[in-house]
Amino acid sequence: MSRESLTATRELVRFALRRDRLKLPIWVGGIGLGMLYAVSALPAAYKTPEERQVRAELMDSPAATMMSGPGYGLDNYTLGAMITNEMVLWLAVPAAMMSIFLVTRHTRAEEETGRAELIRSAVVGRYAAPLAALIVAVIANVGVAILTALAMMSGDLAVADSFAVGAGLGMTGLAFAGVATVTAQLTEHARSASSLAMAVVGTAFLLRAIGDAAEPGGSPVSWFSPLAWTQQMRPFVDVRWWPLLLSGLVLLATIAAAYALSGRRDVAAGLLPARLGRAGASASLSTPFGLAFRQQRASVIGWGTGLFIFAVASGSLSDSVSEAVAENPQMGEVFAANGQDPTDGFYATMALFFALLIAAFAVTSVLRLRSEERNGHTEAVLATAVSRGRWISAWLIFTVLASAFLLAVSGLGVGLGAVGGAAGAAVIGEVTVATIAFLPAVLVIIGVAAALFGIRPGWSVWSWLLVGYAFFFGMFGALLDLPDLIADISPFNHLTVMPLANLEAVPLAALAIIAAALLTIGRALFQHRDLDVG
């Protein structure tokens, strides 16, 4: 790599920071605030060591380990050990997502829109743009590391261990930034590059979950996941720094791979050639719904496959909950005090977790309306005998049906996994129904995204805030002992799905009515505004 190939890197870094002057502070600040809230709220929710040990008893099961971490420090569950075991994973995932979207936005998306070719017509080196994107990713992840460390230190936690957690989160983000530089070389489209990188995140999550649940402290499988390495540093228990080197090695290896791959392709081209379509379109593509299905079927298949595999693996651990209660009577007493059967609690948690993931899919589906409009595709469709109402209705109907399908697939997967363990066949139907019961809550998320899109296409991205809010309080509401008024902002908090006898019709109907109103508002607003093209 010559010096000339990096010409104008500094200018591109400044340009990228200028473009992301709102997005980056939101991402970095959101992760830092998540840690600060945990550090502030947990001491109030668990005031004594005895209360924290009761929480530790709940976490000492394969099912809980799968959704949190390897369980270091459960025998002396200090505040630092609790945060590391239960919160760090759910901050590492957003750090990975931030890095993936950032790198893809400033590399593959620039090539896809033609801006990269325009910029390179000036005095700009061949590798200046990808290097600039990586530098911005470094800046963002350094911000994540510093903010999370300072947040933990504000709770009088050990300085060295706090910075270990911060450094681990930052290096995790950079490892996936490197993954994104590779996927950006493979495909012609930014959406495909991001999807491939997110598939790596999903695989890493699954490997960590299976590995950590296999044995205390994690098994060798855990070490294949970058998402596990921060917790494997054992902060606030017996901190060790060398797992940071693994993230650094992944970053260097992926940068080297991206450099080698970029020399084998043309600008705006991908190493994986796009498949040519048929000369004539099928009859289904003559309708807006058929077009929406055709554009998103690969995404639905990918999501469905990943969710099903993860659901089966999750469901297979259901028998471990009963075993854990049998071995630990104190855990059974905690469940009994909450009026909940341990196995039902596990199924309910799995149903909520997959419903939240599917809410994220639903938002990405609605956001494609935004890209279709800005790329001029919507204008081309509306130039035919297709009305605005028909166009947006078809797309939203597809999103609703796809979300229902993914909920059913996830519930079926958990049920089949449970039957593969020690559960009876009846659990398949029960868990599937419980998971589908979250559909009205998912519809509310779709409705919010549609309403924001109806006002202005760019506003639709703010629907991610509701998804993040619902995920955070869905996963950590019980841990943080949040007031009902705050937790109830999430539509998912109004449903009790297990056992099925506790499922009430009124919350389901109320959420469905709210969702229908939001969808109607979004459709009406879209019909009465100008298109945003270019």
C-alpha positions in Angstrom: 0.0 0.0 0.0 1.6 3.2 -1.1 1.3 6.6 0.5 -0.4 8.0 -2.5 -3.2 5.4 -2.1 -4.1 7.1 1.2 -4.2 10.6 -0.1 -7.0 12.8 1.4 -7.8 10.4 4.2 -7.9 13.2 6.7 -10.4 15.1 4.6 -12.6 12.1 4.3 -12.5 11.5 8.0 -13.7 15.1 8.6 -16.4 14.7 6.0 -17.6 11.4 7.6 -17.7 13.0 11.0 -19.6 15.9 9.6 -22.2 13.6 8.0 -22.6 11.5 11.2 -22.6 14.5 13.6 -26.1 13.4 14.9 -25.9 9.6 14.5 -22.7 8.9 16.2 -23.5 10.9 19.4 -26.8 9.0 19.6 -25.2 5.6 19.3 -22.2 6.3 21.6 -24.3 8.3 24.1 -27.0 5.7 24.1 -24.6 2.9 25.0 -22.9 5.0 27.7 -26.3 6.0 29.2 -27.4 2.4 29.2 -24.4 1.6 31.4 -24.9 4.7 33.6 -28.5 3.8 34.2 -27.6 0.3 35.2 -24.9 1.6 37.6 -27.4 4.0 39.1 -30.4 1.7 39.3 -29.0 -1.6 40.4 -27.8 -0.4 43.9 -31.3 0.8 44.6 -32.9 -2.4 43.4 -30.5 -4.7 45.2 -29.4 -2.9 48.3 -27.8 -5.8 50.2 -25.4 -8.7 49.4 -28.2 -11.1 50.3 -30.6 -9.6 47.7 -27.8 -9.8 45.0 -27.2 -13.4 46.0 -30.9 -14.2 45.4 -30.4 -12.7 41.9 -27.3 -14.8 41.5 -29.3 -18.0 42.2 -31.7 -17.1 39.4 -28.8 -16.6 37.0 -27.1 -19.9 37.9 -28.9 -21.9 35.2 -28.1 -22.8 31.6 -31.2 -20.9 30.4 -30.2 -17.7 32.2 -26.5 -18.1 31.1 -27.6 -18.3 27.5 -29.2 -14.9 27.7 -26.5 -13.2 29.9 -23.0 -14.5 30.3 -20.7 -17.2 31.7 -21.5 -16.5 35.3 -18.2 -15.3 36.8 -18.6 -14.1 40.3 -22.0 -15.7 41.1 -20.6 -17.0 44.4 -20.0 -13.4 45.5 -22.4 -11.3 43.3 -21.0 -7.8 43.7 -22.5 -4.9 41.7 -19.6 -5.1 39.2 -20.0 -8.8 38.7 -23.7 -8.4 38.2 -23.2 -5.7 35.5 -20.6 -7.6 33.7 -22.6 -10.8 33.7 -26.0 -9.4 32.8 -25.5 -6.1 31.0 -22.2 -6.2 29.1 -23.5 -8.6 26.4 -26.4 -6.3 25.6 -24.1 -3.3 25.2 -21.6 -5.2 23.1 -24.3 -6.0 20.5 -25.2 -2.3 19.9 -21.5 -1.5 19.7 -21.1 -4.1 17.0 -24.2 -2.9 15.1 -23.0 0.7 15.3 -19.6 -0.2 13.8 -21.2 -2.3 11.1 -23.6 0.4 9.9 -20.9 3.0 10.2 -18.4 1.2 8.0 -21.0 0.1 5.5 -22.4 3.6 5.2 -19.0 5.1 4.3 -17.8 2.4 2.0 -20.2 0.2 0.2 -23.2 2.7 0.3 -21.0 5.4 -1.2 -20.0 3.1 -4.0 -23.6 2.0 -4.6 -24.8 5.5 -4.9 -22.0 6.6 -7.2 -20.6 9.2 -4.8 -17.4 7.2 -4.2 -16.6 7.3 -8.0 -17.2 11.1 -8.0 -14.9 11.6 -5.0 -12.2 9.4 -6.4 -12.2 11.5 -9.6 -10.5 14.1 -7.4 -7.1 13.8 -5.8 -8.2 10.9 -3.5 -6.3 7.7 -2.9 -7.8 4.3 -3.6 -7.8 3.2 0.0 -8.5 6.6 1.6 -12.3 6.0 1.9 -12.1 2.6 3.7 -9.3 3.8 6.0 -11.3 6.9 6.8 -14.3 4.8 7.7 -12.2 2.6 10.0 -10.7 5.7 11.7 -14.2 7.0 12.4 -15.1 3.6 13.8 -12.1 3.8 16.1 -13.2 7.3 17.2 -16.7 6.0 17.9 -15.6 2.9 19.8 -13.0 4.9 21.9 -16.0 7.0 22.9 -17.9 3.9 23.9 -15.0 2.6 25.9 -14.5 5.9 27.8 -18.1 6.6 28.5 -18.9 3.1 29.7 -15.8 3.1 31.9 -16.6 6.5 33.4 -20.2 5.4 34.0 -19.0 2.4 36.0 -16.5 4.5 37.9 -19.4 6.8 38.9 -20.8 3.9 40.9 -17.5 3.6 42.9 -16.5 0.5 41.0 -12.8 -0.4 40.6 -11.0 1.8 38.0 -9.0 -1.0 36.4 -12.0 -3.3 36.0 -14.2 -0.5 34.7 -11.7 0.3 32.0 -11.4 -3.4 31.3 -15.1 -3.5 30.5 -14.9 -0.3 28.5 -11.9 -1.5 26.5 -13.6 -4.8 25.9 -16.8 -3.2 24.5 -14.7 -0.8 22.3 -12.6 -3.6 20.9 -15.7 -5.8 20.3 -17.1 -3.0 18.2 -13.8 -2.7 16.2 -13.7 -6.4 15.6 -17.1 -6.2 13.9 -16.0 -3.0 12.1 -13.3 -5.2 10.5 -16.0 -7.8 9.6 -17.9 -5.0 7.8 -14.9 -4.0 5.8 -14.8 -7.6 4.4 -18.5 -7.9 3.7 -18.4 -4.5 1.9 -16.1 -6.1 -0.6 -18.4 -9.0 -1.3 -21.6 -7.5 -2.5 -22.8 -4.7 -4.7 -25.4 -3.4 -2.3 -25.0 -1.8 1.1 -28.0 -3.6 2.5 -26.5 -7.0 1.6 -23.2 -6.1 3.1 -24.8 -5.0 6.4 -27.0 -8.2 6.4 -23.9 -10.4 5.9 -22.1 -8.7 8.8 -25.2 -8.9 11.0 -25.4 -12.6 10.2 -21.9 -12.8 11.7 -23.1 -11.0 14.8 -26.0 -13.5 15.1 -23.7 -16.5 14.7 -21.4 -15.0 17.3 -24.3 -14.6 19.7 -25.4 -18.2 19.1 -21.9 -19.6 19.6 -21.5 -17.6 22.8 -24.9 -18.7 24.1 -24.3 -22.4 23.4 -20.7 -22.2 24.7 -21.5 -20.4 27.9 -24.5 -22.7 28.7 -22.4 -25.8 28.1 -20.3 -25.5 31.3 -19.6 -22.9 34.0 -17.3 -20.1 32.9 -17.9 -21.0 29.2 -16.7 -23.8 27.1 -14.2 -23.8 24.2 -17.1 -22.9 21.9 -17.5 -19.6 23.6 -14.0 -18.5 22.5 -15.1 -18.6 18.9 -17.4 -15.6 19.6 -16.1 -12.0 19.8 -19.2 -11.2 21.9 -17.8 -13.5 24.7 -14.4 -12.0 25.0 -15.2 -9.0 27.2 -17.0 -11.2 29.8 -14.1 -13.7 29.6 -11.8 -10.9 30.8 -13.5 -11.6 34.2 -13.8 -8.0 35.3 -14.6 -7.5 39.0 -13.7 -11.1 39.7 -10.2 -11.8 38.6 -9.5 -9.5 35.7 -7.3 -10.6 32.8 -6.4 -8.4 29.9 -5.2 -10.8 27.2 -8.6 -11.5 25.6 -8.4 -8.0 24.2 -5.7 -9.3 21.9 -8.2 -11.6 20.3 -10.4 -8.6 19.1 -7.2 -6.9 17.9 -6.2 -9.9 15.9 -9.7 -10.2 14.3 -9.5 -6.5 13.4 -6.0 -6.8 11.8 -7.0 -10.0 10.0 -10.2 -8.6 8.6 -8.4 -5.4 7.5 -5.8 -7.5 5.7 -8.5 -9.6 4.0 -10.5 -6.5 2.9 -7.3 -5.0 1.5 -6.6 -8.2 -0.5 -10.2 -8.5 -1.7 -10.5 -4.9 -2.7 -7.7 -5.2 -5.3 -9.7 -8.0 -7.1 -12.8 -5.9 -7.9 -13.8 -2.7 -9.7 -15.3 0.3 -8.1 -19.1 -0.3 -7.3 -18.7 -4.0 -8.1 -18.7 -6.9 -5.6 -16.8 -10.1 -5.6 -20.0 -12.0 -5.4 -21.7 -11.2 -8.8 -25.3 -10.2 -8.8 -27.6 -12.8 -10.3 -29.2 -11.8 -13.6 -33.0 -11.7 -13.5 -35.3 -13.3 -16.1 -36.0 -11.5 -19.3 -39.7 -11.4 -18.5 -41.3 -10.6 -15.1 -43.7 -13.1 -13.6 -47.4 -12.2 -13.2 -47.0 -11.7 -9.4 -44.7 -8.8 -10.0 -47.5 -6.9 -11.6 -49.0 -6.1 -8.1 -47.4 -4.0 -5.3 -47.7 -6.9 -2.9 -45.9 -9.2 -5.3 -43.1 -6.7 -5.7 -42.7 -6.2 -2.0 -42.6 -10.0 -1.5 -40.0 -10.4 -4.3 -37.8 -7.6 -2.8 -37.9 -9.0 0.7 -38.2 -12.8 0.3 -34.4 -13.3 0.7 -34.5 -11.3 3.9 -37.4 -13.2 5.3 -35.8 -16.5 4.5 -32.5 -15.5 6.1 -34.3 -14.2 9.2 -36.5 -17.3 9.4 -33.6 -19.7 9.1 -31.5 -17.9 11.7 -34.3 -17.5 14.1 -35.4 -21.2 13.8 -31.9 -22.5 14.4 -31.4 -20.2 17.4 -34.9 -21.1 18.7 -34.3 -24.9 18.5 -31.0 -24.4 20.4 -32.7 -22.3 23.0 -35.7 -24.7 23.5 -33.3 -27.6 24.0 -32.2 -26.0 27.3 -35.7 -26.0 28.8 -35.2 -29.2 30.7 -32.1 -27.7 32.3 -34.4 -25.2 34.1 -36.1 -28.0 35.9 -32.8 -29.6 36.7 -31.4 -26.4 38.0 -34.4 -25.9 40.3 -34.1 -29.5 41.5 -30.4 -28.9 42.3 -31.0 -25.4 43.8 -34.2 -25.2 46.0 -33.6 -21.5 46.6 -34.1 -20.8 42.9 -37.4 -22.7 43.1 -38.5 -20.6 46.0 -37.8 -17.4 44.1 -40.0 -18.6 41.2 -42.7 -19.7 43.6 -42.7 -16.3 45.3 -43.3 -14.7 41.9 -46.2 -17.1 41.2 -44.4 -18.5 38.2 -43.4 -22.0 37.1 -39.7 -22.0 36.2 -40.3 -23.7 32.8 -43.1 -21.3 32.0 -40.9 -18.4 32.9 -38.2 -19.7 30.5 -40.7 -20.1 27.7 -42.1 -16.6 28.3 -38.6 -15.1 28.2 -37.8 -16.9 25.0 -41.1 -15.7 23.4 -40.4 -12.1 24.4 -36.8 -12.3 23.2 -37.7 -13.5 19.7 -40.6 -11.1 19.5 -38.2 -8.2 20.1 -35.9 -9.5 17.4 -38.8 -9.7 15.0 -39.8 -6.2 15.9 -36.3 -5.2 14.7 -37.0 -7.1 11.4 -40.3 -5.2 11.1 -38.6 -1.9 11.4 -36.0 -2.8 8.7 -38.8 -3.8 6.4 -40.7 -0.5 6.8 -37.4 1.4 6.4 -37.1 -0.1 3.0 -40.0 2.1 2.0 -37.7 5.0 2.7 -34.9 3.8 0.5 -37.3 2.9 -2.2 -38.6 6.4 -2.2 -35.3 8.1 -2.1 -33.9 6.0 -4.9 -36.7 6.9 -7.1 -38.3 3.5 -7.3 -41.5 4.5 -5.6 -41.9 7.4 -8.1 -41.5 4.9 -11.0 -44.2 2.6 -9.5 -46.6 5.4 -8.9 -46.2 6.5 -12.5 -48.2 3.4 -13.4 -51.8 2.6 -12.4 -50.9 2.2 -8.8 -52.2 4.6 -6.2 -50.2 5.8 -3.2 -52.6 4.1 -0.8 -52.3 0.8 -2.6 -48.5 1.0 -2.7 -47.9 1.6 1.0 -50.7 -0.7 2.1 -49.3 -3.6 0.2 -45.9 -3.1 1.7 -47.2 -2.8 5.2 -49.4 -5.9 4.8 -46.4 -7.8 3.7 -44.5 -6.6 6.8 -47.3 -7.7 9.0 -47.6 -11.1 7.4 -43.8 -11.7 7.4 -43.7 -10.7 11.1 -46.4 -13.2 12.0 -44.6 -15.9 10.0 -41.3 -15.3 11.8 -43.1 -15.3 15.2 -44.6 -18.7 14.3 -41.3 -20.1 13.1 -39.6 -18.9 16.3 -42.2 -20.4 18.6 -42.2 -23.6 16.7 -38.4 -23.8 16.9 -38.4 -23.3 20.7 -41.2 -26.0 21.0 -39.3 -28.5 18.9 -36.1 -27.9 20.8 -38.0 -28.4 24.1 -39.5 -31.7 22.8 -36.0 -32.8 21.9 -35.2 -32.5 25.5 -37.7 -33.8 28.0 -40.9 -31.8 27.3 -44.1 -33.3 26.0 -45.4 -32.7 22.5 -48.1 -30.3 23.8 -45.5 -27.7 24.5 -45.0 -27.1 20.8 -48.4 -25.6 20.4 -48.3 -23.8 23.7 -45.0 -22.0 23.0 -46.0 -21.2 19.4 -49.2 -19.6 20.5 -47.4 -17.7 23.2 -44.9 -16.3 20.7 -47.5 -15.4 18.2 -49.4 -13.6 21.0 -46.8 -10.9 20.8 -47.9 -10.0 17.2 -50.1 -7.0 18.4 -47.1 -5.5 20.2 -45.0 -6.0 17.0 -47.8 -4.3 15.0 -47.5 -1.3 17.3 -43.8 -1.0 16.3 -44.8 -1.3 12.6 -47.4 1.4 13.1 -45.0 3.8 14.7 -42.5 3.3 11.9 -45.3 3.7 9.3 -46.6 6.9 11.0 -43.1 8.5 11.1 -42.6 7.5 7.5 -45.9 9.1 6.6 -44.7 12.4 8.1 -41.3 12.4 6.6 -39.2 9.5 5.2 -36.1 10.4 7.3 -38.1 10.4 10.5 -38.8 6.7 10.2 -35.4 5.8 11.5 -36.4 7.1 14.9 -38.7 4.1 15.3 -35.5 2.3 16.3 -35.6 4.2 19.6 -38.9 2.4 20.5 -37.4 -1.0 19.6 -34.3 -0.2 21.7 -36.4 1.0 24.6 -38.6 -2.1 24.4 -35.5 -4.4 24.2 -33.8 -2.7 27.1 -36.7 -2.7 29.5 -37.9 -6.1 28.3 -34.6 -7.7 29.1 -33.7 -5.6 32.1 -36.9 -4.3 33.6 -37.0 -7.0 36.3 -33.3 -6.7 37.0 -33.6 -2.9 37.5 -36.9 -3.0 39.3 -38.4 -0.2 37.1 -41.6 1.6 37.9 -44.6 0.3 35.9 -45.2 3.7 34.3 -41.8 3.6 32.7 -41.9 0.0 31.7 -45.4 0.2 30.3 -44.2 2.5 27.5 -43.0 -0.7 25.8 -46.0 -2.4 24.1 -44.5 -5.8 25.0 -44.8 -5.1 28.7 -48.6 -5.4 28.6 -48.7 -9.1 27.7 -48.3 -12.1 29.9 -48.1 -15.1 27.5 -47.2 -18.0 29.8 -49.0 -19.9 31.0 -51.6 -19.4 28.3 -54.3 -19.3 30.9 -52.9 -15.9 31.9 -53.1 -14.5 28.4 -55.8 -11.7 28.5 -57.9 -10.5 25.5 -58.1 -6.9 26.6 -54.4 -6.0 26.2 -54.3 -7.9 22.9 -57.3 -5.9 21.6 -56.0 -2.6 22.9 -52.6 -3.1 21.2 -54.3 -4.1 18.0 -56.5 -1.0 17.9 -53.5 1.2 18.6 -51.5 -0.5 15.8 -54.5 -0.1 13.4 -54.8 3.6 14.2 -51.0 4.2 13.7 -51.0 2.3 10.4 -54.0 4.2 9.1 -52.4 7.5 10.1 -49.2 6.6 8.3 -51.1 5.6 5.2 -53.1 8.9 5.2 -50.0 11.1 5.8 -48.1 9.4 3.0 -51.0 10.1 0.6 -50.8 13.8 1.3 -47.1 14.7 1.2 -44.5 15.1 -1.5 -42.1 12.3 -2.4 -38.6 12.7 -1.2 -36.4 11.7 -4.2 -32.6 11.8 -4.4 
